[in-house]
Amino acid sequence: MPNELIVADVQQAFLEYRVNFKEPIVEIWYGGRQGETVKALLKALLPWHVGLENLTWNHSARNGSEIQLTFAVPSLLASIQVGLGGAIMTAFNPDWSRAPQFVSLFQTGLDALKTIAAQDLLSQQTTLGLHVKPSERPFREVLMRFVNTKALGSEDAIMFGVSVYHNDYSFVIDSSALFPGSVFIKLIRNFVANERFETMAKILLEDEENTLHRLGLRVQ
């Protein structure tokens, strides 16, 4: 039962959102509209106190895919990176108690960018990574039930990992490279182009809950 599960001890987490445009927004960079883009995004991000000191760009881009503007959002340990082909939004150590703030930030940034670019979206993808500390049972013992250790000839392995792939969703449970005895969980989900962040956040929470439940844990 969910109430019998132990709250996961998340030691470190990250969230990444990627969106791809149907066509590169080359006219913004090479059509004299860079300043217009910066001004519009700074205005949209003003509620999060994003100013010129939070704006950087890649001076040493070697090709078109490396051209980008980055708007840092220190209050949420987040950032929005805008490139020719799309945008990447990240957050370090997000937690679900602040989910409405991240949803508002990312949706505001995306809406502003869509208005500026006048470009349809092609695809959206979220990636959530978690380093989770073991509770009462070592993770090696928990993960053994998902692995045929005898068939693998690995009964004495110090840790096991699991990966599952669907058409629009995948998850990985592996040994954490940062925290001994812990696991690293990676959840990746693809969304249709018109899905909004509020819906994506709900689905992402369900994905995290379902994965943690397999380990005898829960979100909160």
Buried (B, 14 or more C-beta within 10 A) or exposed (E): EEEEBBEBEBBBBBBBBBBBBEEBBEEBBEEEBEEEBBEBBBEBBEEBEBEEEBBEEEEEEEEEEEBBBBBBBEEBEBBBBBBBBBBBBBBEEBEBEEBEBBBBBBBBBBEBBBEBBEBEBEBBBBBBBBBBBBBEEEBBEBBBEEBEEEEEEEEEBEBBBBEEEEEEBBBBBBBBEEBEEBBBBBBBBBBEEEBBBEEBBEBBBEBBBEBBEBBBBBBE
